[in-house]
């Protein structure tokens, strides 16, 4: 899901750079629809991430003392535990 949003974002920013007038770029109805759809997808991704972190906190009670950012950092560095202390 996120990859779709990322790809479309890169395409839109490239299109914005090629057009010289902001009005011409922003007046395209498809852009508005794409941005609304991307926001809905990102909200879904955020909700799924929150659910995942809450599941981890439920399974390991000591994780409740960590913020979501700290927990994400720990989970993303599990292959190299030396990075956790940064």
PDB file of N, CA, C and O in Angstrom:
ATOM      1  N   UNK A   1       0.823  -1.196   0.000  1.00  0.00           N
ATOM      2  CA  UNK A   1       0.000   0.000   0.000  1.00  0.00           C
ATOM      3  C   UNK A   1       0.865   1.257   0.000  1.00  0.00           C
ATOM      4  O   UNK A   1       0.630   2.187  -0.772  1.00  0.00           O
ATOM      5  N   UNK A   2       1.859   1.272   0.869  1.00  0.00           N
ATOM      6  CA  UNK A   2       2.703   2.457   0.961  1.00  0.00           C
ATOM      7  C   UNK A   2       3.477   2.698  -0.328  1.00  0.00           C
ATOM      8  O   UNK A   2       3.680   3.841  -0.737  1.00  0.00           O
ATOM      9  N   UNK A   3       3.905   1.619  -0.960  1.00  0.00           N
ATOM     10  CA  UNK A   3       4.677   1.748  -2.201  1.00  0.00           C
ATOM     11  C   UNK A   3       3.861   2.479  -3.276  1.00  0.00           C
ATOM     12  O   UNK A   3       4.409   3.273  -4.040  1.00  0.00           O
ATOM     13  N   UNK A   4       2.564   2.210  -3.333  1.00  0.00           N
ATOM     14  CA  UNK A   4       1.686   2.886  -4.290  1.00  0.00           C
ATOM     15  C   UNK A   4       1.678   4.391  -4.029  1.00  0.00           C
ATOM     16  O   UNK A   4       1.780   5.187  -4.962  1.00  0.00           O
ATOM     17  N   UNK A   5       1.559   4.772  -2.771  1.00  0.00           N
ATOM     18  CA  UNK A   5       1.543   6.192  -2.411  1.00  0.00           C
ATOM     19  C   UNK A   5       2.891   6.833  -2.752  1.00  0.00           C
ATOM     20  O   UNK A   5       2.941   7.933  -3.302  1.00  0.00           O
ATOM     21  N   UNK A   6       3.968   6.144  -2.427  1.00  0.00           N
ATOM     22  CA  UNK A   6       5.305   6.663  -2.681  1.00  0.00           C
ATOM     23  C   UNK A   6       5.545   6.866  -4.177  1.00  0.00           C
ATOM     24  O   UNK A   6       6.076   7.897  -4.590  1.00  0.00           O
ATOM     25  N   UNK A   7       5.159   5.892  -4.977  1.00  0.00           N
ATOM     26  CA  UNK A   7       5.331   5.988  -6.428  1.00  0.00           C
ATOM     27  C   UNK A   7       4.540   7.159  -6.996  1.00  0.00           C
ATOM     28  O   UNK A   7       5.046   7.923  -7.818  1.00  0.00           O
ATOM     29  N   UNK A   8       3.303   7.291  -6.551  1.00  0.00           N
ATOM     30  CA  UNK A   8       2.467   8.384  -7.063  1.00  0.00           C
ATOM     31  C   UNK A   8       3.017   9.735  -6.607  1.00  0.00           C
ATOM     32  O   UNK A   8       2.978  10.702  -7.368  1.00  0.00           O
ATOM     33  N   UNK A   9       3.530   9.817  -5.375  1.00  0.00           N
ATOM     34  CA  UNK A   9       4.101  11.065  -4.869  1.00  0.00           C
ATOM     35  C   UNK A   9       5.301  11.489  -5.720  1.00  0.00           C
ATOM     36  O   UNK A   9       5.433  12.655  -6.090  1.00  0.00           O
ATOM     37  N   UNK A  10       6.168  10.523  -6.024  1.00  0.00           N
ATOM     38  CA  UNK A  10       7.341  10.826  -6.848  1.00  0.00           C
ATOM     39  C   UNK A  10       6.931  11.290  -8.239  1.00  0.00           C
ATOM     40  O   UNK A  10       7.532  12.211  -8.792  1.00  0.00           O
ATOM     41  N   UNK A  11       5.911  10.656  -8.806  1.00  0.00           N
ATOM     42  CA  UNK A  11       5.416  11.050 -10.129  1.00  0.00           C
ATOM     43  C   UNK A  11       4.855  12.469 -10.086  1.00  0.00           C
ATOM     44  O   UNK A  11       5.127  13.276 -10.975  1.00  0.00           O
ATOM     45  N   UNK A  12       4.073  12.770  -9.055  1.00  0.00           N
ATOM     46  CA  UNK A  12       3.473  14.105  -8.946  1.00  0.00           C
ATOM     47  C   UNK A  12       4.530  15.180  -8.738  1.00  0.00           C
ATOM     48  O   UNK A  12       4.422  16.265  -9.309  1.00  0.00           O
ATOM     49  N   UNK A  13       5.548  14.901  -7.934  1.00  0.00           N
ATOM     50  CA  UNK A  13       6.583  15.914  -7.731  1.00  0.00           C
ATOM     51  C   UNK A  13       7.396  16.129  -9.009  1.00  0.00           C
ATOM     52  O   UNK A  13       7.815  17.250  -9.298  1.00  0.00           O
ATOM     53  N   UNK A  14       7.617  15.068  -9.764  1.00  0.00           N
ATOM     54  CA  UNK A  14       8.310  15.208 -11.049  1.00  0.00           C
ATOM     55  C   UNK A  14       7.464  16.037 -12.017  1.00  0.00           C
ATOM     56  O   UNK A  14       7.979  16.914 -12.709  1.00  0.00           O
ATOM     57  N   UNK A  15       6.168  15.751 -12.058  1.00  0.00           N
ATOM     58  CA  UNK A  15       5.264  16.524 -12.916  1.00  0.00           C
ATOM     59  C   UNK A  15       5.239  17.993 -12.502  1.00  0.00           C
ATOM     60  O   UNK A  15       5.195  18.878 -13.356  1.00  0.00           O
ATOM     61  N   UNK A  16       5.267  18.255 -11.204  1.00  0.00           N
ATOM     62  CA  UNK A  16       5.241  19.635 -10.713  1.00  0.00           C
ATOM     63  C   UNK A  16       6.495  20.385 -11.143  1.00  0.00           C
ATOM     64  O   UNK A  16       6.437  21.577 -11.445  1.00  0.00           O
ATOM     65  N   UNK A  17       7.618  19.694 -11.171  1.00  0.00           N
ATOM     66  CA  UNK A  17       8.868  20.347 -11.586  1.00  0.00           C
ATOM     67  C   UNK A  17       8.873  20.670 -13.071  1.00  0.00           C
ATOM     68  O   UNK A  17       9.459  21.670 -13.485  1.00  0.00           O
ATOM     69  N   UNK A  18       8.227  19.835 -13.875  1.00  0.00           N
ATOM     70  CA  UNK A  18       8.252  20.057 -15.322  1.00  0.00           C
ATOM     71  C   UNK A  18       7.294  21.165 -15.757  1.00  0.00           C
ATOM     72  O   UNK A  18       7.522  21.817 -16.776  1.00  0.00           O
ATOM     73  N   UNK A  19       6.229  21.380 -14.992  1.00  0.00           N
ATOM     74  CA  UNK A  19       5.277  22.442 -15.340  1.00  0.00           C
ATOM     75  C   UNK A  19       5.760  23.744 -14.716  1.00  0.00           C
ATOM     76  O   UNK A  19       6.147  23.786 -13.548  1.00  0.00           O
ATOM     77  N   UNK A  20       5.730  24.784 -15.502  1.00  0.00           N
ATOM     78  CA  UNK A  20       6.265  26.068 -15.055  1.00  0.00           C
ATOM     79  C   UNK A  20       5.267  26.861 -14.211  1.00  0.00           C
ATOM     80  O   UNK A  20       5.661  27.721 -13.423  1.00  0.00           O
ATOM     81  N   UNK A  21       3.984  26.573 -14.377  1.00  0.00           N
ATOM     82  CA  UNK A  21       2.976  27.331 -13.637  1.00  0.00           C
ATOM     83  C   UNK A  21       2.283  26.424 -12.637  1.00  0.00           C
ATOM     84  O   UNK A  21       1.761  25.368 -12.996  1.00  0.00           O
ATOM     85  N   UNK A  22       2.284  26.839 -11.392  1.00  0.00           N
ATOM     86  CA  UNK A  22       1.687  26.047 -10.322  1.00  0.00           C
ATOM     87  C   UNK A  22       0.194  25.853 -10.567  1.00  0.00           C
ATOM     88  O   UNK A  22      -0.348  24.781 -10.301  1.00  0.00           O
ATOM     89  N   UNK A  23      -0.457  26.874 -11.064  1.00  0.00           N
ATOM     90  CA  UNK A  23      -1.898  26.787 -11.293  1.00  0.00           C
ATOM     91  C   UNK A  23      -2.229  25.655 -12.271  1.00  0.00           C
ATOM     92  O   UNK A  23      -3.190  24.915 -12.064  1.00  0.00           O
ATOM     93  N   UNK A  24      -1.443  25.526 -13.318  1.00  0.00           N
ATOM     94  CA  UNK A  24      -1.699  24.460 -14.296  1.00  0.00           C
ATOM     95  C   UNK A  24      -1.552  23.082 -13.667  1.00  0.00           C
ATOM     96  O   UNK A  24      -2.314  22.166 -13.978  1.00  0.00           O
ATOM     97  N   UNK A  25      -0.589  22.938 -12.798  1.00  0.00           N
ATOM     98  CA  UNK A  25      -0.374  21.649 -12.144  1.00  0.00           C
ATOM     99  C   UNK A  25      -1.476  21.357 -11.129  1.00  0.00           C
ATOM    100  O   UNK A  25      -2.010  20.248 -11.090  1.00  0.00           O
ATOM    101  N   UNK A  26      -1.813  22.342 -10.315  1.00  0.00           N
ATOM    102  CA  UNK A  26      -2.777  22.127  -9.228  1.00  0.00           C
ATOM    103  C   UNK A  26      -4.227  22.082  -9.698  1.00  0.00           C
ATOM    104  O   UNK A  26      -5.090  21.584  -8.976  1.00  0.00           O
ATOM    105  N   UNK A  27      -4.501  22.577 -10.860  1.00  0.00           N
ATOM    106  CA  UNK A  27      -5.884  22.609 -11.332  1.00  0.00           C
ATOM    107  C   UNK A  27      -6.337  21.283 -11.924  1.00  0.00           C
ATOM    108  O   UNK A  27      -7.502  21.139 -12.294  1.00  0.00           O
ATOM    109  N   UNK A  28      -5.450  20.331 -12.017  1.00  0.00           N
ATOM    110  CA  UNK A  28      -5.804  19.019 -12.563  1.00  0.00           C
ATOM    111  C   UNK A  28      -6.641  18.261 -11.533  1.00  0.00           C
ATOM    112  O   UNK A  28      -6.196  18.047 -10.405  1.00  0.00           O
ATOM    113  N   UNK A  29      -7.842  17.858 -11.918  1.00  0.00           N
ATOM    114  CA  UNK A  29      -8.756  17.172 -11.004  1.00  0.00           C
ATOM    115  C   UNK A  29      -8.181  15.841 -10.525  1.00  0.00           C
ATOM    116  O   UNK A  29      -8.424  15.424  -9.392  1.00  0.00           O
ATOM    117  N   UNK A  30      -7.425  15.185 -11.383  1.00  0.00           N
ATOM    118  CA  UNK A  30      -6.842  13.900 -11.017  1.00  0.00           C
ATOM    119  C   UNK A  30      -5.892  14.041  -9.833  1.00  0.00           C
ATOM    120  O   UNK A  30      -5.819  13.144  -8.993  1.00  0.00           O
ATOM    121  N   UNK A  31      -5.172  15.138  -9.756  1.00  0.00           N
ATOM    122  CA  UNK A  31      -4.253  15.382  -8.646  1.00  0.00           C
ATOM    123  C   UNK A  31      -5.011  15.403  -7.322  1.00  0.00           C
ATOM    124  O   UNK A  31      -4.585  14.788  -6.345  1.00  0.00           O
ATOM    125  N   UNK A  32      -6.123  16.108  -7.297  1.00  0.00           N
ATOM    126  CA  UNK A  32      -6.943  16.189  -6.086  1.00  0.00           C
ATOM    127  C   UNK A  32      -7.433  14.805  -5.672  1.00  0.00           C
ATOM    128  O   UNK A  32      -7.373  14.448  -4.496  1.00  0.00           O
ATOM    129  N   UNK A  33      -7.911  14.037  -6.626  1.00  0.00           N
ATOM    130  CA  UNK A  33      -8.395  12.688  -6.321  1.00  0.00           C
ATOM    131  C   UNK A  33      -7.262  11.785  -5.840  1.00  0.00           C
ATOM    132  O   UNK A  33      -7.431  11.009  -4.899  1.00  0.00           O
ATOM    133  N   UNK A  34      -6.106  11.893  -6.492  1.00  0.00           N
ATOM    134  CA  UNK A  34      -4.947  11.090  -6.092  1.00  0.00           C
ATOM    135  C   UNK A  34      -4.530  11.408  -4.662  1.00  0.00           C
ATOM    136  O   UNK A  34      -4.259  10.501  -3.875  1.00  0.00           O
ATOM    137  N   UNK A  35      -4.479  12.691  -4.327  1.00  0.00           N
ATOM    138  CA  UNK A  35      -4.063  13.090  -2.981  1.00  0.00           C
ATOM    139  C   UNK A  35      -5.055  12.615  -1.925  1.00  0.00           C
ATOM    140  O   UNK A  35      -4.655  12.193  -0.840  1.00  0.00           O
ATOM    141  N   UNK A  36      -6.341  12.683  -2.239  1.00  0.00           N
ATOM    142  CA  UNK A  36      -7.350  12.189  -1.294  1.00  0.00           C
ATOM    143  C   UNK A  36      -7.218  10.680  -1.097  1.00  0.00           C
ATOM    144  O   UNK A  36      -7.317  10.184   0.025  1.00  0.00           O
ATOM    145  N   UNK A  37      -6.996   9.963  -2.181  1.00  0.00           N
ATOM    146  CA  UNK A  37      -6.833   8.514  -2.099  1.00  0.00           C
ATOM    147  C   UNK A  37      -5.561   8.162  -1.319  1.00  0.00           C
ATOM    148  O   UNK A  37      -5.559   7.242  -0.501  1.00  0.00           O
ATOM    149  N   UNK A  38      -4.491   8.900  -1.580  1.00  0.00           N
ATOM    150  CA  UNK A  38      -3.241   8.655  -0.857  1.00  0.00           C
ATOM    151  C   UNK A  38      -3.396   8.907   0.639  1.00  0.00           C
ATOM    152  O   UNK A  38      -2.856   8.159   1.455  1.00  0.00           O
ATOM    153  N   UNK A  39      -4.121   9.942   0.996  1.00  0.00           N
ATOM    154  CA  UNK A  39      -4.356  10.225   2.418  1.00  0.00           C
ATOM    155  C   UNK A  39      -5.133   9.085   3.080  1.00  0.00           C
ATOM    156  O   UNK A  39      -4.831   8.703   4.210  1.00  0.00           O
ATOM    157  N   UNK A  40      -6.117   8.551   2.388  1.00  0.00           N
ATOM    158  CA  UNK A  40      -6.891   7.438   2.931  1.00  0.00           C
ATOM    159  C   UNK A  40      -5.995   6.208   3.124  1.00  0.00           C
ATOM    160  O   UNK A  40      -6.102   5.507   4.130  1.00  0.00           O
ATOM    161  N   UNK A  41      -5.121   5.959   2.164  1.00  0.00           N
ATOM    162  CA  UNK A  41      -4.205   4.819   2.273  1.00  0.00           C
ATOM    163  C   UNK A  41      -3.238   5.028   3.435  1.00  0.00           C
ATOM    164  O   UNK A  41      -2.991   4.100   4.206  1.00  0.00           O
ATOM    165  N   UNK A  42      -2.691   6.228   3.568  1.00  0.00           N
ATOM    166  CA  UNK A  42      -1.749   6.501   4.646  1.00  0.00           C
ATOM    167  C   UNK A  42      -2.415   6.403   6.017  1.00  0.00           C
ATOM    168  O   UNK A  42      -1.789   5.955   6.977  1.00  0.00           O
ATOM    169  N   UNK A  43      -3.662   6.811   6.115  1.00  0.00           N
ATOM    170  CA  UNK A  43      -4.395   6.657   7.375  1.00  0.00           C
ATOM    171  C   UNK A  43      -4.568   5.180   7.718  1.00  0.00           C
ATOM    172  O   UNK A  43      -4.465   4.793   8.882  1.00  0.00           O
ATOM    173  N   UNK A  44      -4.830   4.362   6.711  1.00  0.00           N
ATOM    174  CA  UNK A  44      -4.965   2.921   6.916  1.00  0.00           C
ATOM    175  C   UNK A  44      -3.626   2.315   7.355  1.00  0.00           C
ATOM    176  O   UNK A  44      -3.583   1.472   8.251  1.00  0.00           O
ATOM    177  N   UNK A  45      -2.549   2.748   6.720  1.00  0.00           N
ATOM    178  CA  UNK A  45      -1.222   2.270   7.099  1.00  0.00           C
ATOM    179  C   UNK A  45      -0.914   2.660   8.541  1.00  0.00           C
ATOM    180  O   UNK A  45      -0.398   1.850   9.311  1.00  0.00           O
ATOM    181  N   UNK A  46      -1.229   3.893   8.902  1.00  0.00           N
ATOM    182  CA  UNK A  46      -0.996   4.369  10.269  1.00  0.00           C
ATOM    183  C   UNK A  46      -1.791   3.550  11.283  1.00  0.00           C
ATOM    184  O   UNK A  46      -1.265   3.185  12.334  1.00  0.00           O
ATOM    185  N   UNK A  47      -3.042   3.264  10.976  1.00  0.00           N
ATOM    186  CA  UNK A  47      -3.883   2.474  11.871  1.00  0.00           C
ATOM    187  C   UNK A  47      -3.327   1.053  12.021  1.00  0.00           C
ATOM    188  O   UNK A  47      -3.298   0.512  13.126  1.00  0.00           O
ATOM    189  N   UNK A  48      -2.894   0.457  10.927  1.00  0.00           N
ATOM    190  CA  UNK A  48      -2.308  -0.882  10.988  1.00  0.00           C
ATOM    191  C   UNK A  48      -1.019  -0.886  11.799  1.00  0.00           C
ATOM    192  O   UNK A  48      -0.753  -1.829  12.543  1.00  0.00           O
ATOM    193  N   UNK A  49      -0.225   0.159  11.658  1.00  0.00           N
ATOM    194  CA  UNK A  49       1.002   0.267  12.434  1.00  0.00           C
ATOM    195  C   UNK A  49       0.693   0.383  13.924  1.00  0.00           C
ATOM    196  O   UNK A  49       1.337  -0.268  14.746  1.00  0.00           O
ATOM    197  N   UNK A  50      -0.281   1.203  14.269  1.00  0.00           N
ATOM    198  CA  UNK A  50      -0.679   1.348  15.669  1.00  0.00           C
ATOM    199  C   UNK A  50      -1.171   0.018  16.232  1.00  0.00           C
ATOM    200  O   UNK A  50      -0.840  -0.338  17.363  1.00  0.00           O
ATOM    201  N   UNK A  51      -1.954  -0.710  15.455  1.00  0.00           N
ATOM    202  CA  UNK A  51      -2.434  -2.024  15.895  1.00  0.00           C
ATOM    203  C   UNK A  51      -1.279  -2.988  16.117  1.00  0.00           C
ATOM    204  O   UNK A  51      -1.276  -3.744  17.088  1.00  0.00           O
ATOM    205  N   UNK A  52      -0.304  -2.964  15.224  1.00  0.00           N
ATOM    206  CA  UNK A  52       0.865  -3.830  15.339  1.00  0.00           C
ATOM    207  C   UNK A  52       1.657  -3.508  16.609  1.00  0.00           C
ATOM    208  O   UNK A  52       2.053  -4.409  17.347  1.00  0.00           O
ATOM    209  N   UNK A  53       1.881  -2.219  16.853  1.00  0.00           N
ATOM    210  CA  UNK A  53       2.628  -1.823  18.044  1.00  0.00           C
ATOM    211  C   UNK A  53       1.866  -2.175  19.317  1.00  0.00           C
ATOM    212  O   UNK A  53       2.466  -2.606  20.302  1.00  0.00           O
ATOM    213  N   UNK A  54       0.564  -1.997  19.302  1.00  0.00           N
ATOM    214  CA  UNK A  54      -0.239  -2.370  20.468  1.00  0.00           C
ATOM    215  C   UNK A  54      -0.198  -3.868  20.709  1.00  0.00           C
ATOM    216  O   UNK A  54      -0.198  -4.308  21.858  1.00  0.00           O
ATOM    217  N   UNK A  55      -0.162  -4.663  19.638  1.00  0.00           N
ATOM    218  CA  UNK A  55      -0.050  -6.113  19.784  1.00  0.00           C
ATOM    219  C   UNK A  55       1.282  -6.468  20.449  1.00  0.00           C
ATOM    220  O   UNK A  55       1.334  -7.317  21.339  1.00  0.00           O
ATOM    221  N   UNK A  56       2.352  -5.812  20.010  1.00  0.00           N
ATOM    222  CA  UNK A  56       3.667  -6.056  20.612  1.00  0.00           C
ATOM    223  C   UNK A  56       3.665  -5.663  22.089  1.00  0.00           C
ATOM    224  O   UNK A  56       4.228  -6.369  22.926  1.00  0.00           O
ATOM    225  N   UNK A  57       3.034  -4.541  22.399  1.00  0.00           N
ATOM    226  CA  UNK A  57       2.971  -4.092  23.793  1.00  0.00           C
ATOM    227  C   UNK A  57       2.130  -5.038  24.640  1.00  0.00           C
ATOM    228  O   UNK A  57       2.423  -5.234  25.819  1.00  0.00           O
ATOM    229  N   UNK A  58       1.101  -5.622  24.061  1.00  0.00           N
ATOM    230  CA  UNK A  58       0.269  -6.578  24.778  1.00  0.00           C
ATOM    231  C   UNK A  58       1.043  -7.858  25.067  1.00  0.00           C
ATOM    232  O   UNK A  58       0.919  -8.437  26.146  1.00  0.00           O
ATOM    233  N   UNK A  59       1.833  -8.291  24.106  1.00  0.00           N
ATOM    234  CA  UNK A  59       2.620  -9.515  24.276  1.00  0.00           C
ATOM    235  C   UNK A  59       3.786  -9.339  25.236  1.00  0.00           C
ATOM    236  O   UNK A  59       4.187 -10.290  25.907  1.00  0.00           O
ATOM    237  N   UNK A  60       4.332  -8.135  25.306  1.00  0.00           N
ATOM    238  CA  UNK A  60       5.471  -7.852  26.171  1.00  0.00           C
ATOM    239  C   UNK A  60       5.154  -6.605  26.989  1.00  0.00           C
ATOM    240  O   UNK A  60       5.368  -5.482  26.533  1.00  0.00           O
ATOM    241  N   UNK A  61       4.651  -6.812  28.182  1.00  0.00           N
ATOM    242  CA  UNK A  61       4.143  -5.713  29.020  1.00  0.00           C
ATOM    243  C   UNK A  61       5.183  -4.626  29.271  1.00  0.00           C
ATOM    244  O   UNK A  61       4.821  -3.458  29.405  1.00  0.00           O
ATOM    245  N   UNK A  62       6.451  -4.977  29.338  1.00  0.00           N
ATOM    246  CA  UNK A  62       7.475  -3.962  29.609  1.00  0.00           C
ATOM    247  C   UNK A  62       7.598  -2.936  28.482  1.00  0.00           C
ATOM    248  O   UNK A  62       8.191  -1.874  28.672  1.00  0.00           O
ATOM    249  N   UNK A  63       7.050  -3.244  27.331  1.00  0.00           N
ATOM    250  CA  UNK A  63       7.104  -2.303  26.209  1.00  0.00           C
ATOM    251  C   UNK A  63       6.118  -1.149  26.360  1.00  0.00           C
ATOM    252  O   UNK A  63       6.209  -0.166  25.625  1.00  0.00           O
ATOM    253  N   UNK A  64       5.174  -1.249  27.302  1.00  0.00           N
ATOM    254  CA  UNK A  64       4.218  -0.160  27.512  1.00  0.00           C
ATOM    255  C   UNK A  64       4.911   1.122  27.964  1.00  0.00           C
ATOM    256  O   UNK A  64       4.352   2.212  27.838  1.00  0.00           O
ATOM    257  N   UNK A  65       6.122   0.991  28.486  1.00  0.00           N
ATOM    258  CA  UNK A  65       6.834   2.171  28.969  1.00  0.00           C
ATOM    259  C   UNK A  65       7.554   2.912  27.853  1.00  0.00           C
ATOM    260  O   UNK A  65       8.130   3.976  28.083  1.00  0.00           O
ATOM    261  N   UNK A  66       7.525   2.367  26.665  1.00  0.00           N
ATOM    262  CA  UNK A  66       8.189   2.989  25.523  1.00  0.00           C
ATOM    263  C   UNK A  66       7.189   3.751  24.666  1.00  0.00           C
ATOM    264  O   UNK A  66       6.023   3.373  24.551  1.00  0.00           O
ATOM    265  N   UNK A  67       7.668   4.818  24.077  1.00  0.00           N
ATOM    266  CA  UNK A  67       6.827   5.528  23.105  1.00  0.00           C
ATOM    267  C   UNK A  67       6.785   4.712  21.823  1.00  0.00           C
ATOM    268  O   UNK A  67       7.594   3.804  21.633  1.00  0.00           O
ATOM    269  N   UNK A  68       5.856   5.032  20.956  1.00  0.00           N
ATOM    270  CA  UNK A  68       5.765   4.322  19.677  1.00  0.00           C
ATOM    271  C   UNK A  68       7.035   4.513  18.854  1.00  0.00           C
ATOM    272  O   UNK A  68       7.494   3.580  18.195  1.00  0.00           O
ATOM    273  N   UNK A  69       7.606   5.718  18.889  1.00  0.00           N
ATOM    274  CA  UNK A  69       8.841   5.970  18.144  1.00  0.00           C
ATOM    275  C   UNK A  69       9.989   5.109  18.668  1.00  0.00           C
ATOM    276  O   UNK A  69      10.753   4.542  17.887  1.00  0.00           O
ATOM    277  N   UNK A  70      10.105   5.014  19.983  1.00  0.00           N
ATOM    278  CA  UNK A  70      11.169   4.195  20.572  1.00  0.00           C
ATOM    279  C   UNK A  70      10.973   2.715  20.233  1.00  0.00           C
ATOM    280  O   UNK A  70      11.930   2.010  19.914  1.00  0.00           O
ATOM    281  N   UNK A  71       9.748   2.267  20.305  1.00  0.00           N
ATOM    282  CA  UNK A  71       9.457   0.867  19.994  1.00  0.00           C
ATOM    283  C   UNK A  71       9.742   0.567  18.521  1.00  0.00           C
ATOM    284  O   UNK A  71      10.286  -0.490  18.202  1.00  0.00           O
ATOM    285  N   UNK A  72       9.383   1.474  17.632  1.00  0.00           N
ATOM    286  CA  UNK A  72       9.692   1.285  16.211  1.00  0.00           C
ATOM    287  C   UNK A  72      11.195   1.200  15.977  1.00  0.00           C
ATOM    288  O   UNK A  72      11.662   0.391  15.175  1.00  0.00           O
ATOM    289  N   UNK A  73      11.941   2.031  16.676  1.00  0.00           N
ATOM    290  CA  UNK A  73      13.392   2.005  16.530  1.00  0.00           C
ATOM    291  C   UNK A  73      13.945   0.661  16.984  1.00  0.00           C
ATOM    292  O   UNK A  73      14.815   0.090  16.326  1.00  0.00           O
ATOM    293  N   UNK A  74      13.450   0.161  18.089  1.00  0.00           N
ATOM    294  CA  UNK A  74      13.903  -1.137  18.596  1.00  0.00           C
ATOM    295  C   UNK A  74      13.542  -2.246  17.625  1.00  0.00           C
ATOM    296  O   UNK A  74      14.379  -3.086  17.292  1.00  0.00           O
ATOM    297  N   UNK A  75      12.305  -2.251  17.173  1.00  0.00           N
ATOM    298  CA  UNK A  75      11.862  -3.310  16.265  1.00  0.00           C
ATOM    299  C   UNK A  75      12.583  -3.263  14.923  1.00  0.00           C
ATOM    300  O   UNK A  75      12.811  -4.303  14.305  1.00  0.00           O
ATOM    301  N   UNK A  76      12.940  -2.080  14.474  1.00  0.00           N
ATOM    302  CA  UNK A  76      13.626  -1.967  13.185  1.00  0.00           C
ATOM    303  C   UNK A  76      15.098  -2.350  13.273  1.00  0.00           C
ATOM    304  O   UNK A  76      15.737  -2.599  12.250  1.00  0.00           O
ATOM    305  N   UNK A  77      15.640  -2.398  14.489  1.00  0.00           N
ATOM    306  CA  UNK A  77      17.051  -2.731  14.665  1.00  0.00           C
ATOM    307  C   UNK A  77      17.269  -4.105  15.294  1.00  0.00           C
ATOM    308  O   UNK A  77      18.338  -4.364  15.846  1.00  0.00           O
ATOM    309  N   UNK A  78      16.290  -4.972  15.219  1.00  0.00           N
ATOM    310  CA  UNK A  78      16.431  -6.267  15.873  1.00  0.00           C
ATOM    311  C   UNK A  78      17.501  -7.142  15.248  1.00  0.00           C
ATOM    312  O   UNK A  78      18.004  -8.050  15.909  1.00  0.00           O
ATOM    313  N   UNK A  79      17.866  -6.901  13.994  1.00  0.00           N
ATOM    314  CA  UNK A  79      18.915  -7.703  13.362  1.00  0.00           C
ATOM    315  C   UNK A  79      20.300  -7.282  13.844  1.00  0.00           C
ATOM    316  O   UNK A  79      21.246  -8.068  13.785  1.00  0.00           O
ATOM    317  N   UNK A  80      20.420  -6.052  14.319  1.00  0.00           N
ATOM    318  CA  UNK A  80      21.691  -5.579  14.850  1.00  0.00           C
ATOM    319  C   UNK A  80      21.435  -4.904  16.200  1.00  0.00           C
ATOM    320  O   UNK A  80      21.236  -3.691  16.251  1.00  0.00           O
ATOM    321  N   UNK A  81      21.437  -5.664  17.277  1.00  0.00           N
ATOM    322  CA  UNK A  81      21.095  -5.131  18.611  1.00  0.00           C
ATOM    323  C   UNK A  81      21.988  -3.989  19.058  1.00  0.00           C
ATOM    324  O   UNK A  81      21.585  -3.210  19.922  1.00  0.00           O
ATOM    325  N   UNK A  82      23.185  -3.858  18.503  1.00  0.00           N
ATOM    326  CA  UNK A  82      24.078  -2.756  18.895  1.00  0.00           C
ATOM    327  C   UNK A  82      23.486  -1.396  18.529  1.00  0.00           C
ATOM    328  O   UNK A  82      23.837  -0.392  19.148  1.00  0.00           O
ATOM    329  N   UNK A  83      22.609  -1.344  17.551  1.00  0.00           N
ATOM    330  CA  UNK A  83      22.011  -0.080  17.119  1.00  0.00           C
ATOM    331  C   UNK A  83      20.914   0.410  18.064  1.00  0.00           C
ATOM    332  O   UNK A  83      20.508   1.569  17.980  1.00  0.00           O
ATOM    333  N   UNK A  84      20.440  -0.425  18.934  1.00  0.00           N
ATOM    334  CA  UNK A  84      19.306  -0.073  19.799  1.00  0.00           C
ATOM    335  C   UNK A  84      19.656   1.026  20.770  1.00  0.00           C
ATOM    336  O   UNK A  84      18.778   1.818  21.112  1.00  0.00           O
ATOM    337  N   UNK A  85      20.884   1.122  21.234  1.00  0.00           N
ATOM    338  CA  UNK A  85      21.273   2.083  22.249  1.00  0.00           C
ATOM    339  C   UNK A  85      21.486   3.493  21.704  1.00  0.00           C
ATOM    340  O   UNK A  85      21.733   4.411  22.487  1.00  0.00           O
ATOM    341  N   UNK A  86      21.401   3.692  20.427  1.00  0.00           N
ATOM    342  CA  UNK A  86      21.631   5.030  19.841  1.00  0.00           C
ATOM    343  C   UNK A  86      20.570   6.007  20.246  1.00  0.00           C
ATOM    344  O   UNK A  86      20.614   7.169  19.843  1.00  0.00           O
TER     345      UNK A  86
END
